[in-house]
Amino acid sequence: MELEPWILILGEAPETSLATWSPDGLASPAIAFFSTRAKAEHYAERHCPDTFSSVQLQRPELLQVLIDAYRNEMRHAVLDPSASQAGQLFQLDQVLKAAKEELRNRSLDS
């Protein structure tokens, strides 16, 4: 089963950003992903500014968000964070490497 996570877009266009999670011990914030819309909105109500929208990402959009985050020097993503912990921590370089390998294998199978 592939994950099609929810993200929180903060602010209003053109001044938007994505919700992040910044625990002690990480050099830079981690991009926050959520397994359900309810979890995303629960997090936003407690940790984000007043204006936000929750959006579910399909695979191509997810990969682009991860690439953009990595280019902007984010090195981690988290799933279902709370104020003090996250359900799962991902290293973006490893996620992107696995995605690249999967795309390569798909093209070889075609």
C-alpha positions, 0 to 999 in steps of 0.5 A, spaced: 500 500 500 502 506 498 502 512 502 498 518 499 499 523 505 496 529 507 500 536 508 498 543 511 499 549 507 500 555 511 498 562 509 495 565 503 497 565 496 502 567 494 505 567 501 504 560 503 509 554 506 508 547 509 507 545 516 514 543 519 516 539 525 522 542 529 524 537 535 530 538 539 536 534 536 534 535 528 539 540 525 533 543 521 525 542 521 522 536 518 516 537 513 510 534 516 505 529 513 499 526 516 496 519 514 489 522 515 485 529 514 483 529 521 490 528 524 493 534 519 487 538 522 488 536 529 495 538 528 494 545 525 489 547 530 494 546 535 501 548 532 499 552 526 497 560 524 490 561 523 490 560 515 491 553 513 488 548 508 489 541 508 491 537 501 492 530 500 498 528 495 498 523 490 505 520 488 507 525 483 505 531 487 508 527 493 515 526 490 515 534 487 514 536 495 520 532 497 524 534 492 523 541 493 524 540 501 530 537 500 533 543 495 531 547 500 535 544 505 530 540 509 533 533 510 527 529 514 520 528 513 515 526 519 509 522 519 503 524 524 507 529 529 505 531 535 508 537 539 513 532 542 514 526 538 512 523 531 509 517 528 515 515 524 521 519 521 524 519 514 531 521 511 529 525 505 535 523 501 534 515 503 526 516 500 528 520 494 534 514 493 528 509 493 524 513 489 529 514 483 531 506 484 523 504 483 522 509 477 528 506 474 526 499 475 519 501 472 522 504 466 526 497 465 520 493 466 517 497 460 
